[in-house]
Amino acid sequence: MIDITQLIEAIAQCNRDVQDGKPGAKERLLPLTYQLSASVETPSQTIWRTFFSDPIKAATTRAAVDLNMFEQLKTAKGTPKTAAELAEPSKASAALVRRLAAYLVSVSIIGETGADQYISTPLSDAFTEAKFRGGVIYGHDVVAKSSWQIPDYLKKRGYENPSNPVDAPLQDAFGTKEHFFPYISASPLLIKSFNDFMGAYRLGKQPWNEFYPIQERLLSDSTTDSTVLVDVGGSLGHDLIDTLKKFPQLKGRLVLQDRAEVIGSIKELTEGIEKQAHDFFTPQQVQAKAFYLHSVLHDWDDESCISILQNLIPAMSKGSKVLINDLLVPDQDPNWSVTTMDLAMMALGSVKERTESEWKSLVARAGLKVTGIFTSFDPSSECIIEAELP
């Protein structure tokens, strides 16, 4: 049995470490708060929080986004607004908005100064930013709806481990036979929300270029006329932009690749980064020092991943590297964020996060060899699996 006093002491020490700016302190703090909650909650309280409050929290936040409640509170700049005022632009029921606002106050998403006097908080202000707003929309409209199908989906299929990417809980949830990406790409709202959220997903995690020795392993022998890094399936270029900021002395080309519709949606891109439409199921045309794949392979089953990796090989030479930035599932002491993502990926595409042995096997089957695994101090962050030609 967990000693609650020891947990509280550990939380207090972590909090002091956070205040002192110690690396990894904040990442250790959150799991401890979950342990504390699990230790003090009764079973009925856990059921109430998990199956009543958490779904209502997601749904109410999603409705508030549609009603632009967070934008209105932010633009008020601390001046309280009533439910009637918040309801006016959308012509919603003031009584309804007051019920939604009361819940949002109760879970500290928005604040209040008195009865029917609502103000913004740092969290509600964040929900007005495209990357977080996108997370609310994509999380509710796609991930949550798909995840709720998991029990019925597994029961219907005799509790087999899902492996067919076009027969996942998502297909049951939306009555489609399409793969995840074509399905969300058909909706301008969903694909925009997904792409916007990719920027938010990386926030709060230690960037790969802080725990992977990029200077030593990539940049030391780069030249201005060489391609140093190709970000394959790099979405809007978040990682390349961050890398260029941290290494302004970087020599050589940086190339951002993604599907044509994603590349076409990019209006501006940091100088020094080239954008290029590319299907990673076709042979790579750009020869480079390194090919970087962030949260790409976890979207696909093993055979598809092997195809993606093998399509890089023609553009590789001796010393070229494939840098797989993805989660690593530990064999024991699992992290809640990693296991959440694993089951979310099962819901969305019958795919999974992988263990170290699974990554090594996958890379070897593609005709490459793992030359290093580099990890963050944050157990919920991705690692870098470095691979080269044998």
RARAJO-V129225 format. One record per residue. N is the residue number from 1. RES is the residue in three letters. PSI is psi in whole degrees, 0 to 359 (none if undefined). OMEGA is omega in radians with two decimals (NA if undefined). Layout:
n->[N	N]
res->[RES	RES]
psi->[PSI	PSI]
omega->[OMEGA	OMEGA]
This chain:
n->[1	2	3	4	5	6	7	8	9	10	11	12	13	14	15	16	17	18	19	20	21	22	23	24	25	26	27	28	29	30	31	32	33	34	35	36	37	38	39	40	41	42	43	44	45	46	47	48	49	50	51	52	53	54	55	56	57	58	59	60	61	62	63	64	65	66	67	68	69	70	71	72	73	74	75	76	77	78	79	80	81	82	83	84	85	86	87	88	89	90	91	92	93	94	95	96	97	98	99	100	101	102	103	104	105	106	107	108	109	110	111	112	113	114	115	116	117	118	119	120	121	122	123	124	125	126	127	128	129	130	131	132	133	134	135	136	137	138	139	140	141	142	143	144	145	146	147	148	149	150	151	152	153	154	155	156	157	158	159	160	161	162	163	164	165	166	167	168	169	170	171	172	173	174	175	176	177	178	179	180	181	182	183	184	185	186	187	188	189	190	191	192	193	194	195	196	197	198	199	200	201	202	203	204	205	206	207	208	209	210	211	212	213	214	215	216	217	218	219	220	221	222	223	224	225	226	227	228	229	230	231	232	233	234	235	236	237	238	239	240	241	242	243	244	245	246	247	248	249	250	251	252	253	254	255	256	257	258	259	260	261	262	263	264	265	266	267	268	269	270	271	272	273	274	275	276	277	278	279	280	281	282	283	284	285	286	287	288	289	290	291	292	293	294	295	296	297	298	299	300	301	302	303	304	305	306	307	308	309	310	311	312	313	314	315	316	317	318	319	320	321	322	323	324	325	326	327	328	329	330	331	332	333	334	335	336	337	338	339	340	341	342	343	344	345	346	347	348	349	350	351	352	353	354	355	356	357	358	359	360	361	362	363	364	365	366	367	368	369	370	371	372	373	374	375	376	377	378	379	380	381	382	383	384	385	386	387	388	389	390]
res->[MET	ILE	ASP	ILE	THR	GLN	LEU	ILE	GLU	ALA	ILE	ALA	GLN	CYS	ASN	ARG	ASP	VAL	GLN	ASP	GLY	LYS	PRO	GLY	ALA	LYS	GLU	ARG	LEU	LEU	PRO	LEU	THR	TYR	GLN	LEU	SER	ALA	SER	VAL	GLU	THR	PRO	SER	GLN	THR	ILE	TRP	ARG	THR	PHE	PHE	SER	ASP	PRO	ILE	LYS	ALA	ALA	THR	THR	ARG	ALA	ALA	VAL	ASP	LEU	ASN	MET	PHE	GLU	GLN	LEU	LYS	THR	ALA	LYS	GLY	THR	PRO	LYS	THR	ALA	ALA	GLU	LEU	ALA	GLU	PRO	SER	LYS	ALA	SER	ALA	ALA	LEU	VAL	ARG	ARG	LEU	ALA	ALA	TYR	LEU	VAL	SER	VAL	SER	ILE	ILE	GLY	GLU	THR	GLY	ALA	ASP	GLN	TYR	ILE	SER	THR	PRO	LEU	SER	ASP	ALA	PHE	THR	GLU	ALA	LYS	PHE	ARG	GLY	GLY	VAL	ILE	TYR	GLY	HIS	ASP	VAL	VAL	ALA	LYS	SER	SER	TRP	GLN	ILE	PRO	ASP	TYR	LEU	LYS	LYS	ARG	GLY	TYR	GLU	ASN	PRO	SER	ASN	PRO	VAL	ASP	ALA	PRO	LEU	GLN	ASP	ALA	PHE	GLY	THR	LYS	GLU	HIS	PHE	PHE	PRO	TYR	ILE	SER	ALA	SER	PRO	LEU	LEU	ILE	LYS	SER	PHE	ASN	ASP	PHE	MET	GLY	ALA	TYR	ARG	LEU	GLY	LYS	GLN	PRO	TRP	ASN	GLU	PHE	TYR	PRO	ILE	GLN	GLU	ARG	LEU	LEU	SER	ASP	SER	THR	THR	ASP	SER	THR	VAL	LEU	VAL	ASP	VAL	GLY	GLY	SER	LEU	GLY	HIS	ASP	LEU	ILE	ASP	THR	LEU	LYS	LYS	PHE	PRO	GLN	LEU	LYS	GLY	ARG	LEU	VAL	LEU	GLN	ASP	ARG	ALA	GLU	VAL	ILE	GLY	SER	ILE	LYS	GLU	LEU	THR	GLU	GLY	ILE	GLU	LYS	GLN	ALA	HIS	ASP	PHE	PHE	THR	PRO	GLN	GLN	VAL	GLN	ALA	LYS	ALA	PHE	TYR	LEU	HIS	SER	VAL	LEU	HIS	ASP	TRP	ASP	ASP	GLU	SER	CYS	ILE	SER	ILE	LEU	GLN	ASN	LEU	ILE	PRO	ALA	MET	SER	LYS	GLY	SER	LYS	VAL	LEU	ILE	ASN	ASP	LEU	LEU	VAL	PRO	ASP	GLN	ASP	PRO	ASN	TRP	SER	VAL	THR	THR	MET	ASP	LEU	ALA	MET	MET	ALA	LEU	GLY	SER	VAL	LYS	GLU	ARG	THR	GLU	SER	GLU	TRP	LYS	SER	LEU	VAL	ALA	ARG	ALA	GLY	LEU	LYS	VAL	THR	GLY	ILE	PHE	THR	SER	PHE	ASP	PRO	SER	SER	GLU	CYS	ILE	ILE	GLU	ALA	GLU	LEU	PRO]
psi->[137	132	114	323	317	322	315	320	320	321	318	320	318	320	320	321	323	315	328	357	26	132	136	352	313	324	329	334	315	313	328	322	327	319	320	316	316	332	329	340	143	162	320	325	322	317	316	315	314	314	349	299	313	314	322	323	315	314	320	320	319	317	321	326	315	326	1	32	320	321	318	318	323	315	341	343	48	348	123	147	145	167	322	320	320	330	335	311	326	356	28	166	128	325	320	312	324	322	316	316	321	318	315	327	318	335	17	26	318	171	176	152	351	186	125	37	99	140	165	166	168	325	313	326	320	325	353	346	143	318	325	322	317	322	320	313	308	317	316	310	335	301	311	315	322	319	325	343	349	309	311	320	311	320	316	331	21	27	36	150	120	139	351	113	346	18	72	172	328	317	322	321	322	3	42	159	6	153	158	307	312	325	309	334	336	347	113	323	314	317	324	317	318	310	320	317	335	329	322	326	327	342	142	353	148	123	149	327	3	337	349	130	73	322	314	320	346	319	343	327	20	152	162	336	10	161	115	326	129	120	101	121	39	12	236	6	19	315	320	320	315	319	318	326	321	334	67	341	1	131	146	168	144	126	127	124	141	182	154	321	328	311	320	338	350	114	320	147	141	136	136	353	126	141	146	128	132	137	114	2	6	159	138	131	343	119	134	163	321	146	122	128	107	119	39	306	335	349	352	154	170	314	322	320	319	319	316	314	318	332	350	333	318	336	2	153	177	127	345	149	146	124	106	111	97	170	154	115	120	154	337	170	59	149	137	322	320	315	329	313	322	312	331	319	327	318	324	331	18	34	188	164	158	151	172	315	325	322	315	319	317	313	318	320	335	353	20	173	142	126	359	149	122	127	156	164	346	114	345	355	160	164	175	120	112	131	150	174	146	none]
omega->[-3.12	3.09	-3.07	3.12	3.12	3.11	-3.14	3.10	3.12	3.10	3.13	3.13	3.10	3.13	3.08	3.12	3.08	3.14	3.14	3.11	-3.13	-3.14	3.08	-3.08	-3.12	-3.14	3.08	-3.03	-3.04	3.10	3.10	3.11	3.07	3.10	3.13	3.13	-3.14	-3.10	-3.04	3.13	2.93	3.10	-3.13	3.09	3.10	3.09	-3.12	-3.12	-3.02	-2.99	3.10	-3.03	-3.07	3.07	3.11	3.11	3.13	-3.08	-3.13	3.09	3.12	3.12	3.13	3.07	3.13	-3.12	-3.12	3.14	-3.09	3.10	-3.13	3.14	-3.14	-3.11	3.09	3.05	3.05	3.07	-3.09	3.06	3.11	3.09	3.13	3.12	3.12	-3.10	-2.98	-3.06	-3.11	-3.08	3.09	3.07	3.11	3.12	3.10	-3.11	3.12	3.10	3.10	-3.12	3.14	3.10	-3.12	3.04	-3.06	3.12	3.00	3.04	2.97	-3.14	3.07	3.09	-3.14	3.14	3.12	3.12	-2.97	3.13	3.14	3.01	3.05	-3.14	3.14	3.05	3.13	-3.12	3.05	3.13	-3.04	-3.05	3.14	3.04	3.09	3.11	3.10	-3.09	-3.13	-3.12	-3.13	-2.98	-3.08	-3.01	-3.09	-3.12	3.11	-3.09	3.14	3.14	-3.02	-3.09	-3.13	3.13	-3.11	-3.14	-3.12	-3.05	3.03	3.09	2.99	3.07	-3.06	-3.13	-3.12	-3.05	3.06	3.02	-3.12	3.04	3.11	-3.12	3.08	-3.09	-3.02	3.11	-3.12	3.02	-3.12	3.00	-3.12	-3.01	3.07	-3.11	-3.10	3.14	3.13	3.13	3.11	-3.14	-3.06	-3.11	3.08	-3.14	3.11	-3.12	3.09	-3.08	3.12	3.06	-3.13	-3.10	-3.09	-3.08	3.13	3.09	3.11	-3.12	-3.10	-3.08	3.04	3.12	3.01	-3.08	-3.01	-3.13	-3.09	-2.96	-3.12	-2.91	-3.01	-3.11	3.13	3.13	-3.07	-3.10	3.12	3.02	-3.04	-3.04	3.01	3.11	-3.04	-3.07	-2.99	3.08	-3.05	3.04	-3.08	-3.04	3.12	3.12	3.14	-3.14	-3.14	3.09	-3.08	-3.12	-3.10	3.13	-3.06	3.09	3.09	-3.09	2.95	-3.06	3.07	3.13	2.99	3.12	-3.05	-3.10	3.10	3.13	-3.14	-3.13	-3.11	-3.11	3.13	3.13	-3.12	3.11	-3.12	3.10	3.09	3.08	-3.02	3.05	-3.12	3.03	-3.04	2.98	3.05	-3.09	3.10	-3.09	-3.08	3.05	-3.02	3.04	-3.10	3.07	-2.98	3.13	-3.11	3.13	3.10	-3.00	3.13	3.10	-2.94	3.06	-3.04	-3.09	3.10	3.11	3.11	3.10	3.13	-3.12	-3.12	3.11	3.05	-2.99	3.14	-3.13	-3.12	3.00	-3.14	-3.12	3.06	-3.08	2.91	-3.11	-3.13	3.14	-3.06	-3.14	3.09	-3.12	-3.14	3.13	3.04	-3.08	-3.06	3.10	-3.06	-3.11	-3.14	-3.12	3.03	-3.14	3.14	-3.10	3.04	3.12	3.04	-3.12	-3.03	-3.04	-3.11	3.12	-2.96	2.86	-2.96	3.04	3.13	-3.12	3.11	3.09	-3.12	3.12	-3.13	-3.13	3.14	3.13	3.11	3.13	3.10	3.07	3.08	-3.13	3.10	3.02	-3.05	-3.02	3.10	3.00	-3.11	-3.09	3.12	-3.13	3.04	3.02	3.01	3.02	-3.09	-3.13	3.12	3.00	-3.13	NA]
